[in-house]
Amino acid sequence: MVRPSRGDVHLLATSWSVLLLGSVVAVLHGSSWAYFLMTLGLFLAVGLGLASGHLAQYLGSQRQVIIGLVLALLVLGSAPITSELLQGSQSNQRDTIRWISASGLNAFRGYQVDGALVCLADPEPIPPMSHRLNMGPLSPTEAEAFIEEFRRRPVAFILDADLLGYFPADVVQFWAEHYRWYYGSVSVAGFHIRPDPATESVDVIVPGPYRWTPMPRYKTAGLEVDGRVVPAGGTIQLRIGQHKIVTRPARAGGSLMLSLNLPPGNRVYPFMDPIQRERLGGLR
């Protein structure tokens, strides 16, 4: 029996230590942050690489066949995720940013919870809130200050990321009262004019031209704003503040939204692909 040398013992001990360390990383971090699992291959490669000479000697003439089988299994196992990665997950974002530029919204300030609009021209963007929300809910004082930012800037459009639901009820209610869905994941400054109970006033936070679009059942209805009548499909310039409204005829409904270069869309889709959101959240 050949006794291993001191160097061999140290080499094998180091190899097993690396593999053990990889197991510890998987247990302590993999259960909370799935993207840590991507690093486990490094531990396996280093651990086996250190002992590769001894492994090759132990396997003898069969080593080429065994190594080939292992490589084939690795390739087959990684095929699904490789195919998924090659498909890409940013098409929604690219389409949305292109649409924002074409619609004229790029001249206004917008908001996206992860700070994705940093590529647009905004000298003072609202800081991303996703990390702050991960630390816990906003306090009433923080929520009030956050709402005030939308009035102060003002913010003309928001992108509906799934984290919007994590904001306090007051913030969500403010968005519901001052923004309307327009295209894809984009909601613009605007209002739902209810027929019953009839909406009596609107609180404009973004000055500019607004377009009145009645519901199909009231397709010829007009809208009186501060005594000025806007026909169906017409626009009116509104300043910041409260404006009294009455539909003509009464109890008609529709939407009064910021007038853009492009018409509203007909399909809702998230700004971030669900798979991409899972990757960023460490779930995939």
matplotlib code that plots the C-alpha trace (Angstrom):
import matplotlib.pyplot as plt

x = [0.0, 1.4, 1.1, 0.1, 2.7, 2.2, 1.6, -1.1, -2.8, -2.8, -4.1, -7.0, -7.8, -8.0, -10.2, -12.7, -12.6, -13.6, -16.4, -17.6, -17.5, -19.7, -22.2, -22.2, -22.9, -25.8, -27.4, -26.9, -27.6, -29.3, -32.5, -32.9, -31.2, -31.4, -28.7, -26.1, -26.6, -24.9, -21.6, -21.7, -20.2, -17.0, -16.6, -17.2, -14.7, -12.0, -12.5, -12.4, -9.7, -7.3, -7.7, -8.0, -4.6, -5.5, -9.0, -7.5, -5.1, -7.9, -10.2, -7.5, -8.3, -12.0, -11.5, -12.2, -15.6, -16.6, -15.5, -17.5, -20.6, -20.3, -19.9, -22.9, -25.1, -24.0, -24.9, -28.3, -29.0, -28.2, -30.1, -33.5, -32.1, -29.6, -32.5, -34.5, -31.6, -31.0, -34.7, -34.1, -36.4, -36.2, -38.5, -41.3, -38.9, -37.5, -41.0, -42.1, -39.2, -39.6, -43.3, -42.6, -40.3, -42.7, -45.7, -44.0, -43.9, -40.2, -40.6, -42.3, -41.1, -42.0, -41.7, -40.7, -40.1, -36.8, -35.4, -35.5, -36.3, -32.8, -32.0, -34.6, -33.8, -34.6, -32.1, -33.5, -35.2, -37.1, -34.7, -35.6, -37.8, -37.5, -34.7, -36.5, -39.7, -37.7, -36.8, -40.5, -43.6, -43.3, -44.3, -47.2, -44.7, -42.7, -45.8, -47.0, -43.6, -43.5, -46.9, -45.8, -42.9, -45.4, -47.1, -43.9, -42.0, -44.7, -44.8, -46.8, -46.6, -45.9, -44.9, -46.8, -44.2, -45.5, -43.9, -46.4, -48.8, -46.3, -46.9, -49.3, -52.9, -52.7, -50.1, -52.0, -55.2, -53.4, -52.2, -55.7, -57.2, -54.6, -53.4, -55.1, -53.8, -52.8, -50.5, -48.8, -47.5, -47.8, -50.4, -50.5, -51.9, -55.7, -59.0, -61.9, -65.1, -67.8, -71.4, -73.0, -72.2, -71.1, -67.6, -67.9, -64.2, -60.7, -57.4, -54.8, -51.2, -49.6, -50.4, -50.9, -53.5, -56.0, -58.2, -61.8, -62.8, -66.4, -67.3, -68.7, -72.2, -71.9, -69.8, -71.2, -71.2, -69.2, -67.5, -67.8, -64.7, -64.9, -67.7, -65.8, -67.4, -65.0, -66.5, -66.0, -62.3, -61.5, -58.7, -58.5, -55.5, -55.6, -53.5, -52.5, -55.4, -59.0, -61.4, -65.2, -66.6, -70.0, -70.8, -73.2, -75.6, -75.5, -74.4, -72.2, -68.8, -65.4, -61.8, -59.9, -56.2, -53.0, -53.1, -50.3, -49.0, -50.1, -53.5, -54.2, -53.2, -55.3, -53.0, -51.8, -48.4, -45.8, -42.8, -40.5, -41.0, -42.1, -39.0, -36.7, -38.4, -37.8, -34.1, -33.7, -35.5, -33.2, -36.0, -34.7]
y = [0.0, 3.4, 6.1, 9.5, 12.2, 15.3, 17.4, 15.1, 15.2, 19.0, 19.1, 16.7, 18.6, 21.9, 20.3, 19.0, 22.3, 24.2, 21.8, 22.1, 25.9, 25.7, 23.6, 26.2, 29.0, 27.0, 26.3, 29.8, 32.0, 29.9, 29.6, 33.4, 34.7, 32.2, 34.0, 32.9, 29.4, 30.7, 30.8, 27.2, 26.1, 27.9, 26.0, 22.7, 23.6, 24.7, 21.7, 19.1, 21.0, 20.8, 17.0, 16.5, 14.8, 12.2, 11.7, 11.1, 8.6, 6.8, 6.6, 5.1, 4.3, 5.0, 8.7, 10.0, 8.2, 9.3, 12.9, 12.9, 11.7, 14.3, 17.1, 15.8, 15.8, 19.4, 20.6, 18.9, 20.2, 23.8, 23.7, 25.0, 28.0, 28.8, 28.8, 31.1, 33.5, 33.7, 34.8, 38.0, 39.7, 43.4, 43.7, 45.3, 47.9, 48.8, 49.1, 51.2, 53.6, 54.0, 54.7, 57.3, 59.1, 58.9, 60.1, 63.2, 62.1, 62.3, 66.1, 65.4, 63.8, 60.2, 57.7, 54.0, 52.4, 50.9, 54.0, 52.7, 56.1, 57.4, 57.2, 59.9, 63.6, 64.4, 66.6, 65.5, 62.1, 60.7, 58.2, 54.5, 53.2, 49.4, 49.0, 51.3, 49.2, 46.0, 47.5, 47.9, 50.0, 53.8, 55.8, 58.3, 61.2, 59.5, 58.7, 62.4, 63.6, 61.1, 62.3, 65.9, 65.1, 64.1, 67.5, 69.5, 68.2, 67.5, 63.8, 63.4, 59.6, 56.4, 52.9, 50.2, 47.9, 45.2, 46.9, 49.8, 47.6, 47.8, 51.5, 52.8, 53.0, 56.9, 56.8, 54.2, 56.2, 59.3, 57.6, 56.2, 59.7, 61.5, 58.9, 56.8, 53.8, 54.8, 52.3, 49.0, 49.8, 53.6, 55.6, 59.3, 62.3, 62.2, 61.4, 59.0, 61.0, 59.0, 59.2, 58.1, 59.5, 62.3, 63.6, 67.3, 68.4, 67.3, 68.2, 68.8, 68.4, 68.5, 71.6, 71.1, 70.1, 67.5, 65.5, 64.6, 61.1, 60.0, 56.4, 54.7, 54.8, 58.6, 59.1, 62.5, 63.9, 67.1, 68.2, 71.6, 72.7, 75.9, 77.1, 76.1, 73.3, 70.7, 68.5, 64.8, 64.2, 67.9, 69.3, 72.0, 73.7, 73.2, 74.8, 73.3, 73.3, 72.4, 72.6, 72.3, 69.9, 69.0, 66.6, 67.6, 65.9, 65.3, 61.9, 61.0, 59.4, 59.1, 60.1, 63.4, 62.7, 64.6, 64.9, 63.0, 62.5, 58.9, 57.4, 55.1, 51.4, 48.3, 45.9, 46.0, 44.5, 44.9, 47.2, 44.4, 40.8, 38.6, 36.3, 39.4, 40.5, 37.1, 37.3, 40.8, 39.6, 36.6, 34.1, 32.7]
z = [0.0, -1.0, 1.7, 0.4, 0.7, 2.9, -0.1, -1.3, 2.0, 2.0, -1.5, -0.8, 2.4, 0.5, -2.1, 0.4, 2.3, -0.9, -1.5, 2.1, 1.9, -1.2, 0.7, 3.5, 1.0, -0.5, 2.9, 4.4, 1.3, -1.4, 0.6, 0.8, -2.4, -5.2, -7.3, -4.8, -6.3, -9.4, -7.5, -6.5, -9.8, -8.9, -5.7, -7.5, -10.3, -7.9, -5.5, -8.3, -10.2, -7.2, -7.1, -10.9, -11.1, -8.5, -10.0, -13.4, -12.0, -10.0, -13.0, -15.2, -18.8, -18.2, -17.4, -21.0, -21.1, -17.6, -18.3, -21.5, -19.8, -17.1, -19.6, -21.6, -18.4, -17.6, -21.1, -21.1, -17.6, -18.5, -21.8, -20.5, -18.7, -21.5, -24.0, -21.6, -21.3, -25.0, -25.5, -23.7, -21.2, -21.9, -24.9, -22.8, -21.5, -24.9, -26.4, -23.5, -23.7, -27.4, -27.0, -24.3, -26.7, -29.6, -27.6, -26.3, -22.7, -22.7, -22.3, -18.9, -15.7, -15.0, -12.2, -12.0, -8.6, -9.6, -11.2, -14.7, -16.1, -15.3, -19.0, -19.7, -19.4, -15.7, -13.8, -10.5, -10.7, -7.7, -6.0, -6.5, -3.7, -4.2, -1.6, 0.8, 0.5, 1.2, 4.6, 5.6, 4.9, 4.6, 7.6, 7.3, 7.2, 4.4, 2.5, 2.7, 1.6, -1.3, -2.6, -2.3, -4.7, -7.4, -7.0, -6.7, -9.8, -11.2, -12.4, -15.6, -15.9, -13.9, -14.9, -13.2, -11.7, -9.3, -6.3, -6.6, -4.5, -1.6, -1.1, 1.6, 0.8, 0.7, -2.0, -4.1, -3.7, -4.8, -8.0, -8.6, -8.4, -10.6, -13.2, -15.8, -17.8, -21.3, -23.0, -22.0, -18.5, -18.8, -16.8, -17.5, -15.6, -16.0, -14.5, -14.7, -15.0, -13.4, -14.6, -11.3, -8.8, -11.1, -10.8, -9.8, -9.9, -10.7, -9.0, -11.8, -10.7, -14.2, -16.3, -20.0, -22.7, -21.7, -24.0, -23.2, -24.4, -23.5, -23.0, -26.1, -24.8, -24.4, -27.6, -28.4, -24.9, -24.1, -20.9, -19.3, -17.4, -15.5, -17.8, -21.0, -23.1, -24.6, -27.4, -27.6, -28.6, -28.0, -25.8, -23.2, -21.5, -17.8, -15.0, -11.7, -9.2, -8.8, -11.8, -11.7, -14.3, -15.7, -18.5, -21.3, -21.1, -17.4, -16.0, -18.9, -18.3, -19.8, -19.3, -19.2, -19.8, -20.8, -24.6, -26.3, -29.8, -29.8, -29.1, -26.1, -26.5, -26.3, -24.4, -20.8, -20.1, -17.3, -17.7, -16.4, -17.7, -14.8, -15.3, -15.1, -11.9, -10.4, -11.3, -9.8, -6.7, -6.3, -6.9, -10.2]

ax = plt.figure().add_subplot(projection="3d")
ax.plot(x, y, z, "-o")
ax.set_aspect("equal")
plt.show()
